[in-house]
């Protein structure tokens, strides 16, 4: 789930996880006053974050880290829905002229169902709902940020470079996040 198809030559997959997770809706969130990009960028420049304790990295504190296994399950299930529709759906244009497919919407529904069960009191800003004008009145200092299929153009071109993104944003910074790459080759076990 943590693999990332967009890791560049000078950035690690972990650095890309944080950037991709935040990338898809920064403008929308800033426009609505829900997100403070300057605070996040300052934080990213000061620290390198990742789950775990590797040298040179600082783990982001959150009271919701225990949800990570459930978030991985949500991303995996959304990825399975996406892959079931891979190469089988057409796109239509959203108001902003970006493409959307039935895979985007079905994956978002799966994720929203999980989040409603896991943390019903935390508001959710989800890309496809937001593009339809459906958004929480206010998100406060803590909210879920969801892009169910980041890379719809890549999904449509069948190049495999798309991800499922789920992040908990606290005080303008992603603190718990999962990026799933459903089309990425699965690691082989030693028994294979």
KAUR-V540639 format. One record per residue. RES is the residue in one letter. OMEGA is omega in whole degrees, -180 to 180 (none if undefined). NEAR is the number of other ideal C-beta (glycine too) atoms within 12 Angstrom. Layout:
<<RES,OMEGA,NEAR> <RES,OMEGA,NEAR>>
This chain:
<<X,-175,31> <X,179,31> <X,-175,28> <X,-176,33> <X,-175,27> <X,-179,29> <X,-179,23> <X,-176,13> <X,-177,7> <X,179,7> <X,178,17> <X,176,22> <X,180,22> <X,178,30> <X,178,26> <X,178,31> <X,-180,41> <X,-177,39> <X,-180,30> <X,-179,38> <X,-178,41> <X,-171,38> <X,-166,32> <X,-176,37> <X,-177,38> <X,-178,30> <X,180,17> <X,-178,29> <X,179,34> <X,180,19> <X,180,15> <X,178,21> <X,-177,15> <X,-169,31> <X,-178,32> <X,-176,22> <X,-179,23> <X,179,14> <X,-180,22> <X,-180,32> <X,178,20> <X,179,13> <X,-180,25> <X,179,29> <X,-178,13> <X,-174,12> <X,167,22> <X,-175,23> <X,172,33> <X,174,27> <X,-179,28> <X,-174,17> <X,177,10> <X,178,13> <X,178,8> <X,-180,14> <X,178,18> <X,177,21> <X,178,19> <X,179,32> <X,175,17> <X,176,25> <X,-173,14> <X,179,29> <X,179,20> <X,179,13> <X,-175,28> <X,178,26> <X,179,18> <X,177,25> <X,176,39> <X,176,25> <X,179,25> <X,179,40> <X,178,42> <X,-180,28> <X,177,30> <X,178,45> <X,178,39> <X,177,22> <X,179,31> <X,-177,42> <X,177,28> <X,-179,18> <X,-177,29> <X,179,27> <X,-175,17> <X,-176,17> <X,175,25> <X,180,15> <X,168,23> <X,-177,18> <X,172,14> <X,-180,21> <X,180,13> <X,178,17> <X,175,11> <X,-178,26> <X,173,27> <X,-179,32> <X,174,32> <X,178,26> <X,176,39> <X,-174,42> <X,180,31> <X,179,29> <X,179,46> <X,179,41> <X,179,26> <X,-178,34> <X,-179,44> <X,177,31> <X,178,23> <X,-177,32> <X,178,37> <X,179,20> <X,-175,17> <X,-175,26> <X,-173,25> <X,-178,13> <X,-179,16> <X,180,31> <X,-179,30> <X,170,38> <X,-176,42> <X,-172,41> <X,-175,41> <X,175,39> <X,-180,29> <X,-180,34> <X,177,28> <X,179,16> <X,179,13> <X,-179,17> <X,177,27> <X,177,22> <X,-179,12> <X,179,13> <X,180,30> <X,-177,19> <X,-177,18> <X,176,28> <X,174,37> <X,176,46> <X,-172,47> <X,167,48> <X,-172,44> <X,179,51> <X,179,48> <X,-176,44> <X,-179,38> <X,178,39> <X,179,20> <X,175,25> <X,-179,37> <X,179,28> <X,177,16> <X,178,19> <X,176,17> <X,-175,23> <X,177,25> <X,-176,40> <X,171,44> <X,-175,53> <X,176,48> <X,-180,52> <X,170,51> <X,178,40> <X,178,40> <X,-179,29> <X,175,21> <X,-177,30> <X,175,34> <X,-178,44> <X,175,36> <X,-179,40> <X,176,45> <X,173,44> <X,178,47> <X,177,43> <X,-172,37> <X,-179,37> <X,-179,29> <X,177,25> <X,179,11> <X,177,15> <X,178,11> <X,176,7> <X,179,6> <X,-179,5> <X,-178,4> <X,none,7>>
